[in-house]
């Protein structure tokens, strides 16, 4: 019979493993309890008799390890979350990036894709209105389960109400399912892959806009500096970094100029 709760030493083992695998700082009771319940659910699904038995089987099986990694991460995302960013982005497209032939965008911690496709709807509308403009969008998350959901791009019909009417032209309602999906032109320009913010590689500047929202709060200040430094390195001169309203950074430390609403321009 599968266990229905964890001993204190089991809980500490889960926290330590989650921190080791994801790089996230396991602080705050809210975050810890979510991770514990997520892992417990996987233990029960697999009918394991102990945490150790479950972890051994997860490590030996790629598919279950992906589920465990997903259990270690917290996914809070929705369509057009933090609306001031989208309003400002709309203005930036018209004022700053209108003449760009190939606009390149990047998201870290993209979860199940709603954030990427929200920006994608705006980019597609802008592309339709501005001949000669095109875009590509590369996004990643540490959780392979979320990345697969983002690639499938099927979202429940109840979420359609969160999308403004002028962008609903760029989604397609699925006939046999109670769901919708972004326009094929958007999906063709958005790609998703797994990567870890803590282990980002150095890269040449190539992106006009980089989004990394509401994930930095899970890292220590030293890690945040490291992550921001790597992301800024990926921005072209004059490119824009967007972080969450609950995140913070010192613009001068990264040669950035604040644009307001947790958006920064690379000088």
Secondary structure, 3 states (H helix, E strand, C coil): CCCCCCCHHHHHHHHHHHHHHHCCCCCCHHHHHHHHHHHHHHHHHCCCCCHHHHHHHHHCCHHHHHHHHHHHCCCCCCCCCCHHHHHHHHHHHHHCCCCCCEEEEEEECCCCCHHHHHHHHHHHHHHHHCCCCEEEEEEEECCHHHHHHHHHCCEEHHHHHHCCHHHHHHEEECCCCCEEEECHHHHHHEEEEECCHHHCCCCCCCEEEEEECCCHHHCCHHHHHHHHHHHHHHEEEEEEEEECCCCCCCHHHHCEEEEECCEEEEC
